[in-house]
Amino acid sequence: MQIDSSTVVVITGASGGVGRATARLFAERGARLVLLARGRAGLASAQREVEERGGRALAIPTDVSRFEQVEAAAAAAEAEFGAIDVWINNAMVSMYSPFAEMSPEEFGHIVNVTFLGSVYGARCALDRMQRRNRGLILQVGSALAFRSIPLQSAYCASKHALEGFTESLRCELIHQRSRVRVCCVNLPALNTTQFTWTKNKLSRKARPTGTIYQPEVAADAILFAAESERRELMVGHTTVEATLGEKLFPGLLDRHLAKAAWEGALLPEPADPNRADNFWSPIEHDFGAHGEFAGMARGFSVQLWATKHRRRLAGAALMAAAIALRSALP
């Protein structure tokens, strides 16, 4: 699929972070974008940025944990722009807290937004795409779908569930010989607004764990996944390492992450107990796409570049091997 001025794209969680960066990138292709999020201030700014970059945008305040709101947004999107070509499920909420200190309502809310919000988006998109037998549902997943870490149990559970749901849906579509595609883009730690507005029950400030990338790296991966035929895309070497590590030595990772991912998720500075968060309701302020870790974040991923160009690299490797073999022969 080529993303251009004829493409209609729905992005959930579009008011900040990865969703905001993705909207900007798709807008540069001239796409018609439907931006969904709870926060009106961030949505208004996202819409303005899309239009400044040559795209067209419809901003719809939407709580993705409410199916009726997602369905209404899908109907409004088609009424404004026509058939939806790409639906990107990106919205999430989380919390930094040991599981024992979370209430059942808090745990359930994270699952409702981060997992069920993507299920509802997939359902609304699929109902429309199946009529035309084409389209792409793109799930924004995480390295934490394959290897969980402490202090984010509900978020990790949601991303694990999303991976399982997506695999099941993909198999069903293959069985039905549907031309509707499903793709999952699994992301590493990112310098996004997540660390500005996520609820924190800990005594110290939270930070991304491991190598940090800018949200534009994620946006680049999402655009590539939309235009290619990949079923799944891993972004960043840490995502690949987490996936392989879980398969090879999960017990060692348990013990390593029990300390490294607990302390590694915290800064030395004390947390502000009065800091506003977006857990139950949005903060009506525009935070943009970036968080507070620009000095630590990478703007380029060698691993992503390699996976985008894997055919050329494989061809070059085969050619080099053939030349080496030929030169070694008597």
C-alpha positions in Angstrom: 0.0 0.0 0.0 1.3 3.4 -0.9 0.4 6.2 1.6 -0.6 9.3 -0.3 -3.3 11.9 -0.6 -5.9 9.3 -1.3 -5.2 7.3 1.9 -7.6 7.5 4.9 -5.8 6.7 8.1 -7.3 6.5 11.7 -4.8 6.9 14.5 -5.8 6.4 18.2 -3.8 8.0 20.9 -3.0 10.8 18.4 -2.7 13.7 20.9 0.9 12.9 22.0 3.8 10.5 21.9 4.0 7.9 19.1 0.5 8.8 17.8 1.5 12.4 17.4 4.8 11.6 15.6 3.0 9.2 13.4 0.3 11.7 12.4 3.1 14.2 11.4 4.9 11.6 9.2 1.7 10.4 7.5 0.7 14.1 6.9 3.9 14.6 5.0 2.6 12.0 2.5 -0.6 14.1 2.2 -2.8 11.4 3.9 -6.3 12.2 5.2 -6.0 11.6 8.9 -8.7 10.9 11.6 -7.1 11.6 15.0 -8.6 10.0 18.1 -7.7 10.7 21.7 -9.3 11.9 24.9 -7.4 15.2 25.2 -8.9 18.0 23.2 -5.9 20.4 23.5 -3.4 17.8 22.2 -5.9 16.8 19.4 -6.3 20.4 18.3 -2.5 20.9 18.0 -2.1 17.6 16.2 -4.7 18.6 13.7 -3.0 21.9 13.1 0.4 20.1 12.6 -1.2 17.7 10.1 -2.6 20.5 8.0 0.6 22.5 8.2 2.4 19.5 6.6 0.0 19.1 3.8 -2.4 16.5 5.1 -6.1 16.8 6.0 -7.3 16.0 9.5 -10.5 15.3 11.5 -10.0 15.4 15.2 -12.5 13.4 17.3 -12.3 13.3 21.1 -12.7 9.6 21.9 -12.2 7.3 24.8 -11.2 4.0 23.2 -12.3 2.0 26.2 -15.9 2.8 25.2 -16.9 0.8 22.2 -19.7 3.1 21.3 -17.4 6.1 21.1 -15.0 4.1 18.8 -17.8 3.1 16.6 -19.1 6.6 16.4 -15.6 7.9 15.5 -15.3 5.2 12.7 -18.7 6.3 11.3 -17.7 10.0 11.4 -14.3 9.2 9.7 -16.1 7.5 6.7 -18.7 10.2 6.5 -15.9 12.9 6.3 -13.2 11.2 4.2 -14.7 7.9 2.8 -13.5 4.3 3.2 -10.8 3.8 5.9 -7.6 2.3 4.5 -5.4 2.0 7.6 -6.5 1.9 11.3 -3.6 2.3 13.8 -4.3 1.2 17.4 -1.9 3.1 19.5 -3.8 4.5 22.5 -2.7 3.4 26.0 -2.5 4.3 29.7 -0.3 2.8 32.3 0.9 3.2 35.9 4.2 2.8 37.7 3.4 0.7 40.7 4.0 -2.8 42.2 1.0 -5.0 41.4 0.1 -5.4 45.2 -0.4 -1.6 45.4 -2.8 -1.3 42.5 -6.5 -1.5 43.0 -8.6 -3.9 40.8 -10.2 -0.8 39.2 -6.8 0.6 38.3 -5.6 -2.6 36.8 -8.9 -3.0 34.9 -8.7 0.5 33.5 -5.3 -0.1 32.0 -6.5 -3.3 30.3 -9.6 -1.6 29.1 -7.7 1.2 27.4 -4.5 -0.5 26.3 -5.9 -3.9 25.2 -9.7 -3.6 24.8 -9.3 -0.2 23.1 -7.2 -1.9 20.4 -9.8 -4.8 20.2 -12.6 -2.3 19.8 -10.6 -0.4 17.1 -9.9 -3.6 15.3 -13.6 -4.6 15.3 -14.8 -1.2 14.0 -12.1 -1.2 11.3 -12.7 -4.8 10.3 -16.5 -4.4 10.0 -15.8 -1.7 7.4 -12.8 -3.2 5.7 -14.4 -6.6 5.1 -17.1 -5.0 3.0 -14.5 -3.9 0.5 -12.1 -6.9 1.2 -9.1 -4.6 1.7 -7.4 -2.5 4.4 -4.8 -2.7 7.1 -5.3 -2.9 10.9 -2.0 -2.0 12.5 -1.4 -2.8 16.2 1.2 -0.8 18.1 2.8 -3.5 20.3 5.8 -3.5 22.5 8.9 -5.5 23.5 6.9 -6.0 26.7 4.5 -8.2 24.8 7.3 -10.8 24.9 9.2 -10.1 28.1 7.5 -8.4 31.0 9.2 -6.1 33.5 8.3 -5.1 37.1 6.2 -2.0 38.0 4.0 -2.2 34.8 2.1 -5.5 35.3 -1.2 -4.3 33.8 0.5 -2.7 30.8 2.6 -5.8 30.1 -0.4 -8.0 30.4 -2.3 -5.8 27.9 0.5 -6.0 25.4 0.8 -9.8 25.8 -2.9 -10.0 25.2 -2.7 -7.8 22.2 -0.1 -10.0 20.6 -2.3 -13.1 21.2 -5.4 -11.4 19.9 -3.6 -10.2 16.8 -2.3 -13.6 15.9 -5.7 -15.2 16.3 -7.4 -12.5 14.1 -4.7 -12.9 11.5 -5.3 -16.7 11.3 -9.0 -16.2 10.9 -8.5 -13.7 8.1 -6.2 -16.2 6.3 -8.8 -18.9 6.7 -11.4 -16.6 5.2 -9.1 -15.7 2.3 -9.6 -12.1 3.3 -7.4 -9.4 1.8 -7.6 -7.4 5.0 -4.1 -7.3 6.5 -3.1 -7.3 10.2 0.3 -6.1 11.3 1.9 -5.6 14.7 4.8 -3.1 15.3 6.6 -3.8 18.5 8.4 -0.9 20.0 11.3 -0.3 22.4 11.6 2.3 25.2 10.7 5.7 23.8 11.1 9.4 24.8 7.4 10.2 24.7 4.8 12.0 26.8 4.2 8.6 28.6 6.7 9.7 31.2 5.2 13.1 31.5 1.6 12.2 32.3 1.6 8.5 33.4 0.4 7.9 37.0 3.2 7.1 39.4 2.7 5.5 42.8 6.5 5.3 43.5 8.6 7.6 45.6 11.0 8.4 42.7 10.4 9.7 39.1 10.0 7.2 36.4 12.1 6.9 33.2 12.2 4.6 30.1 14.0 1.3 30.8 17.0 0.4 28.6 18.0 2.1 25.4 15.7 5.0 24.6 14.6 6.1 21.1 12.8 9.2 19.9 9.1 8.7 18.8 10.0 9.5 15.2 11.8 6.1 15.1 8.5 4.4 16.0 6.6 6.6 13.4 9.1 5.6 10.7 8.5 1.9 11.6 4.8 2.3 11.5 4.9 4.0 8.1 7.1 1.3 6.7 4.8 -1.4 8.1 1.8 0.2 6.5 3.5 0.3 3.1 5.1 -3.2 3.2 3.7 -6.7 3.5 5.3 -7.5 6.9 3.2 -9.3 9.4 5.2 -8.1 12.3 8.0 -5.6 12.9 10.5 -5.5 15.7 11.9 -2.0 16.4 15.2 -1.5 18.1 17.9 -4.0 19.1 16.5 -4.1 22.7 13.1 -5.4 21.4 14.9 -8.2 19.5 17.1 -9.0 22.5 14.1 -9.2 24.8 12.3 -11.6 22.5 15.2 -13.9 22.1 16.2 -13.7 25.7 12.8 -14.8 26.8 12.9 -17.8 24.6 16.4 -18.8 25.6 16.8 -18.1 29.3 13.6 -16.8 30.9 14.6 -17.7 34.4 17.8 -15.7 34.2 15.9 -12.7 32.9 13.5 -13.0 35.8 16.3 -12.6 38.3 18.1 -9.9 36.2 15.0 -7.8 35.6 13.8 -8.1 39.2 16.6 -5.6 40.0 17.8 -4.0 36.7 14.3 -3.1 35.4 13.1 -2.0 38.8 16.0 0.4 39.6 16.4 1.1 35.8 12.9 2.5 35.7 13.5 5.1 38.3 15.5 8.3 38.5 17.2 9.6 41.6 14.9 12.6 41.9 11.8 12.2 44.2 8.4 12.1 42.5 6.0 14.9 43.0 2.9 13.4 44.7 0.8 16.3 43.4 1.8 16.0 39.7 -1.2 15.8 37.4 -1.6 12.5 35.4 -3.9 11.4 32.6 -4.9 8.1 34.2 -8.7 8.6 34.6 -9.0 11.7 32.5 -6.8 13.7 30.1 -4.7 16.6 31.0 -5.9 19.5 28.9 -2.5 20.7 27.9 -0.6 20.1 24.7 2.6 18.1 25.4 3.6 17.3 21.8 5.3 14.1 20.9 8.5 14.2 23.1 9.1 13.5 26.7 11.9 14.7 29.0 14.7 12.4 27.9 15.9 14.0 24.6 19.5 14.0 25.7 19.4 10.2 26.2 17.3 9.3 23.2 18.5 8.0 19.9 17.0 9.4 16.7 18.1 6.4 14.5 17.9 2.6 14.9 20.5 0.6 13.1 18.3 -2.5 13.7 15.3 -0.9 12.1 17.3 0.3 9.1 18.6 -3.3 8.7 15.2 -4.9 8.8 13.8 -2.4 6.4 16.6 -3.2 3.9 17.0 -6.9 4.7 16.6 -8.1 1.1 19.4 -5.8 -0.1 21.6 -6.8 2.8 20.9 -10.5 2.1 21.7 -10.0 -1.5 24.9 -8.2 -0.7 25.9 -10.9 1.8 25.3 -13.6 -0.8 27.3 -11.7 -3.4 30.2 -11.2 -1.0 30.1 -14.9 -0.1 30.2 -15.9 -3.8 33.1 -13.6 -4.5 35.0 -15.0 -1.4 34.3 -18.5 -2.5 35.4 -17.9 -6.1 38.6 -16.2 -4.9 39.3 -19.2 -2.7 39.1 -21.7 -5.5 42.3 -22.8 -7.2 
